[in-house]
Amino acid sequence: MTALDLARAQFAFTVSFHFLFPAFTIGLASYLAVLEGLWLKTGKGVYANLYRYWLKIFAVVFAMGVVSGIVMSYQFGTNWSVFSDKAGPVIGPLMAYEVLTAFFLEAGFLGVMLFGINKVGKKLHFAATCAVAAGTFISAFWILSVNSWMHTPAGYEMGANGQFLPGESWLEIIFNPSFPYRLVHTVLAAYLTTAFAVGGVGAWHLLRDRANPGARKMFSMAMWMAAIVAPIQILAGDQHGLNTLEHQPVKVMAMEGHYQSHPHGAPLILFGIPDSREKRVDYAIEIPKASSLILKHDPDAPLKGLDTVPDEDEPPVGIVFWAFRIMVGLGFAMAGLGLWSLFARWRKRLYDWPLLHRAALVMGPAGFVAVLAGWVVTETGRQPFTIYGLLRTAESASPLDAPAVAASLLAFVVVYFAVFGMGIWYLLKLMSKPPEAHEAGLDGAPIRSAGVTPAAAVIEGDPA
């Protein structure tokens, strides 16, 4: 492998590890804010218990996200110094804004959130939790603005030395054409990732003790989220796809597996094996004209294929093709589980249907797999460019020898699997413990349902 191949592999490895943690913390911070708000509004101890339960998990996930993010950012200077030099005047300030707004906000209130439960007032602690949740969203805002600009660059001017310089308006850079769609799609994905992780944990404990009020409540809230947000995410993904077709049509060609142009309606290839050498999809299972119907809302609309693109400008079709199907398939599976949970509520069997609980347990990691698959589609589909259509990946790398990059890649693999492997093992250990039914509230006072049986506490906390 060349130094370029190794540098790309290193960045892909580190960003894949890192992206798992922000995807969880964005949703989990908002979930904690909802739990504390419901406890303040209702006074029911089940919400306080769940807040304490998930706060421990949030602290570990947040720490691993910060560490992995800092390590990843150093690669801009080591492996991608040419990219940093050329694009730095545009992306540098945006990433600085993320630190000045989101990271300082999170760091400033995280201590109050984690250690001030019994030391500050209820409203002040709730404000700290909301501030951390807002910080995670603001962080996503700036990082996705940077990433979206690399896909749909706008508002820039070219300097004499080949640098990308800010134009007259920073708003054109920040709110570039793909940014709103990417922001909505990614944040909804983070909420779904958290919902299915919480639902999986709740299902695990329901299979062991159906009367546990904390397990019942977290499972119910997670399934509401799945039932409501998963269909919205499918619609948001469709709009994001239409935006991608407008601004990055080659990526859509790879996603669809369209090696050939279709002047009278393109088929939707459900499954197959892309063969980039022969420019075809072997063993394809197709729905005639369905791709044109989805992308153009006209079954007879023409769609261009990769035969209109020079070979050197094509992304790796096989990776994009299959990653897209994994993401979409899991999205529909999430929506299906949400509908199943609605049916279970209607039948009053949400808490005593083991098959549903087992399905939710299996789907617990689905959000993480889906966001990784979506990230692979996004980033691999942009190749062979770092700044789409303007700066090639091969022209962005640092002038390093392959052994130097290989050594750092090997070090990352060993350290990441050791450190983050232990962290994930500890997270699973925390999740394996059931939420206690009779803890004190956030302020140390007895919960409202103290002294009653678990079943009575469940009835009081959740009539459904």
N, C-alpha and C positions, 0 to 999 in steps of 0.2 A: 504494500500500500504506500502511496505517496504521502508527503507531508500534508497535502491538502485533504486527502481522504481521512487521515488520522485526525486532523484538526476538526473536520466536520463530524467525525464519529465522537470525538471528545465533547464537542458542544451539544450534540444530540443526546449523549449519555447524561451529562450534567443537567441540561434543561429538562429532560424527562423526569429525573428524580425531583428537581426543584418544583416543577409545575404541579406535582401531586399535592404538595403542601399548601400553596396558596389557594388551589381549587377547593381544599377542605376548609381553610381558615376563613375565607370570604363567607361561605355559607354558615359555618359554625359560629362565627362572631355574631351574625344576624340572628341565628337561632337562640344564642344565649341572651341577646337583647330582648327577644320575644318572651323567653321564659321568665326573665326577671320582671318585665313589664306585666305579664300575666299574674305573677306572684304579688306584685304591688297592688294590682287592681282587685284581685279576688281574695288574697290572703291564704290561698290553699297551698299547703306545704308540699304537695307533689311537685309543683313548679320549682320551689326552692331546692328540693332534693335533686331534681334533674339539672338545675343550674350548677350545683356543686359537682355533680357527677361529670358533666361535660366540660366544666371549667378546667378540671385536671387534664383532660384529654387535649383541650384547646391549647393549654400552656406548652405541652410537649410538641404538638404539631407546629405551633407558631415558632418555637425555638428552632426546630429543624428547617423550617422554611427560610428563616433569616440566615442561618448558617449556609445552607445550600445556595441561596441567592447571592451572598457575598462572594463565595468561591466562584460561582459561575461568571460574575461580572468581570473578574480579573482576566478572563480569556479575551476580552476585547483588546486588551493591551498586549497580551502575549501571542495569541494565535491569529488575531485579526486586526493587527495594527494599521494596515493600509485602509481597511474599512473605517476604523476609528478616525483616521486622519481625514479621509474624504467626507464622511458623513457626520463627524463630530460637531460642527457648527450648528447642525439641526437637531440631532438626537441628544447631544450632551445637555443642553438646557432643559429638555423635556424630562430626562432622567433625574436631573437636579431638582426639578419641581416635585418629582415623586418623593425624593428624600425630604425636601423642605416642608411639604404638606402632609403626605400620608405617613411616612416613617416617623417623623417627629410627633405626629398626633398619636400614633399607635404606641410609641415608646413612652410618651408622656403620661398616658392614662393606663397603660398596661399594668403598672405596679399597683395602682389603686384598684384596678379590676381584680387582680390576683390576690393581693394581700390586704386590701382594705375592707373586706366584707364586714368585719366586726369592729372597724376602727373609724369609719365615716358614716354619715347619714345615709338612709335608704335612697333618697333622691340623688344625692351626689354619686353614690356608687352606681346607680342606674345610668346617670349621665356619663360616667366613665366607660361603662359597657357600651353605650351607644356611640361614644367617641371612637372606641377601638373598632367597632363595626363600621363606622363611617370611614375610618382610616383605611381599612382593608379595601373598601370600594374605591376610594380615591387612588390608592395604589394601583388597582386594576385599571382605572381610568388612564393614568399617565403611561403605564407600561404598554397598554394596548394601543394608545395613541402612537407611541414610538413604533411598535410593530406594524401597525396599520399603515403608517407612512412609508415603511419599507416596501409594502405591497402596492400601495396606491399613492406614490409621491405627488405632493402638490405644494404650492406656495413657495417653491425654492427658486434660487438663481444659481447658475454655474459660475464659479470663480475662475480666474485665469489659470490657476494651478490644478484645476479639475475638482475642486471642493464643491460640495453642495452647501450653499449659503442661504440663510433665511431671506425671503422676499419681503414685500411690503407689509404683509399681514401674517402674524403668527396663528391667527384663527384658521387660516387656510391649511396650515401645517397640522395643527392639532386636530381639527375636524375635517380630516381628509376623506375622500369619498367612501372608503370602506369602514371607517372607524365606528360610526354609530351602529352599524349592523354587527360588527365584530364584538363591540362592547356588550350589546344586549345578549348576543348568543353565548358569549363566554361567561357572563355573570349568571345567566339562567343555568348554564351548565354547572357552575359552582354550587348553586342552590340545590340542583338535582343530585349532585355528587354527595352533598351533605345529607340530603333527605334519605337517600338510599343507604348510606352508611348508618344513619340513626335508625332507619327502619330495620336494617339487618340486625343491629344490636338488639333492638326491641323484640324482633322475632325470635332471636336466640334465647332470650330470657323468658318469652312467653311459652316457648316449647318446654321449658324447664319448670315454670311456675306461672300459670295463667292468671293467678290472682294478684300478682305483683303490680301495684298501682303505677309505679314509675315506668315499667315495661309497657303497660297498656297505654299510658299517656304518650310516651315517645313514639310508639308504633302508630297510634292514631294520628298524631301530628305529621309524621313522616308520610303516611299514606294520603293524607289530605294534600300535602305538597306534591306528591307524585301525580295524583289525579288532576290537579289544577295546572301545574307548571309544565308537565311533560307535553301535553297537547300544544301549549303556548310555544314551547321550545321547538316543536316540529314546524309550526308556522314561521317562527323567527328564523329557523334554519333555511326554510324555503326562500324567504326574502333575502337572506345572506347569500344564498346560491345564485339568485337572480342578479344581485349586485356583483358577485364574482364573475358571472358570465359577461357582464358589461365591461368590467375593468381587467379581468384576468381570464380571457376565454380559453387559453391553452390549458390552464389548470382544470377547467370544467371538462375539456376534452379528455384529459387523463382520468378524471373522476368517473366519467361515463364510459371510458374505454372506446371512444370513437376514433379509431385510426383513420377511417375513411369519412369523407363528407357525405351528407345525406340531403340531396336537394329537394326531396319530396317527403320529408318526415323521418326523424331519427328514432330508432327503437331504444327502449330502456333495457339495458343488459343487466339482468338481476345477478347472475353469476357467470363465471367463466375464467379462463386462464389467459391473461394477456401475453402475447408474444411480440415483443417490440422488434425482433429481427424480421419476422414475416409480416409485421404490421396487421395483426389480426388478433381476435379473442377466440381461442379454441374452446370448444364445448360450451358455447354461449347459450344461456337460457334468456330469451328476449320476450319483451312485450312490444309488438309493432307500434311505432309512432308515439309511444308513451313518453319518451324523452322530450320530443318536441312539444307535446301537450304540457308537460311539467315546466319546461324552461321557457317556452314561447306562448303557452296557453292556446296553441293551435296545432292540432295533430299533423297538419301538412306543412308546417313551417320548416324551412331548410335550416340545417345546422352544419357548420364547418367541422372538419375533422383534422387530425394531426397531419394529414397529407398536405395541408396548406402551410405547415410550419417546418422550417429547416430542422434537420435532425439534431443539430447542436443546440437548439433552443427548446427541445422537448424535456420535460421532467421524467423521472423514473416512473413509468406508467403503472407497473405492477404494484409498487408500494402504495401509490396514491389510490389506485383502483380498489384495493382490498381494505386499506385503512378507512376509506369512505364508507364501504359497506359494513364494516364493523361498527362504526359510529352510528350510522342510520339504523342498522338492525337493533342495536342496543337502545336507541331512542324509542323505537316502536315497542320494544319489549317493556321499557319503563312505562310508557303510556298504557300498555296492556295490563301491567300489574296494578296501575292506578285505577283502571276501570274495574278490575277484579275486586279491589278493596271497596269500591263503591257498592258493588253487588253484595259483598259480604256485610257491609253496614246495613244495607236494605234488608238483608236476611237476618240481621242481628247476630252475626257469627264472626265479627271482625276479630274477636279475641279467642275464639275456640274453633278455629279452622286450621288444623295443623298443616294441611297441604299449602295453604296460603302463606303460612309462616315459613315453611321450608323454601317456598319460592322467593320470598322476600330475603331470606338468609342467603340464598344463592346469588340474588341480585345485589347484595350489599356492596360488592366491589365494582358493580357495573359502571357507576359514574366515573370512577378513576380510569377504567379502561376506555370509556367513551371519550373523555377529555384528552387522553393521550392519543387516541386514534384521530381525533379532530385536529390536534396539534400537528400530527404527522402529515395529514392532508394539507393543512395550511402551509407548513414550512417546506415540505418536500415538493408540493405542487408549485412553489415559487421558483424552484431551481430551473435553470442554472444561474439564477440571479440572487444577490443579496438585496439590492434595490431594484425592484422589478423593471426590467427592460432597460436599465441604465448602468448598473454596475454588476459585473459577473462575480460569482463566488470565487472563481479561480484568480480574479484580479484583486480580491479583498484580503487574502491571507498574508500573514507575515512571512518574510524570507527565512524560514527555518528548515533545518534538515529533518528528515523523517525520524531518525532515532531519538531526537530531542522531544518531539511531540509524542512519540510512542511511549517514552519513559513517563511523561506526565500523565498520559492516558492510563497507563497501567497503575500508577499511583492512585489516581482518582478511583478506578474500579475497586482496588483493594480497600481503600479507606472508606469509600461510600458504602460498600456492602457490609463492612464491619460496623461502622458507626450507625448508619441509618438502618441497617438490619437489626441492630440491638434496639434502636428507637422504635421501629415498627413492632418488634416483639413486645416491648413494654406497653405500647398502645393497645395491642391485642389483649395483653394481660389485664389492663385497666378495663377494657370493654367486656371481658369475660366475667367480671364481677357484677352482680345484679345491683341496681340502684336500691338503696336502703329505703324501707317503707316508713320509718319513723326517725327521721333526723330533725334537728332544729332548723328553723327558718334561717334566712340569710343573716338576720340580725341576732341570732342566738336564741330567739324565743321559741317555745314549743309550737309545732305546726298544728293547724286547726284540727286535723284528724287524729291527733295523738290520743292513745288510750282506746281506740276502737280496733276492731278486727281488720285485717287487710281487705277483706271483701267489702266491708262497710266503707272503708276509705275509698275503694274504687268506685262504689256507687255514688258517694258524695262528690268525688272528683270528676267523674265522667259517666253521666247517665247513659250514654250511648253504649 
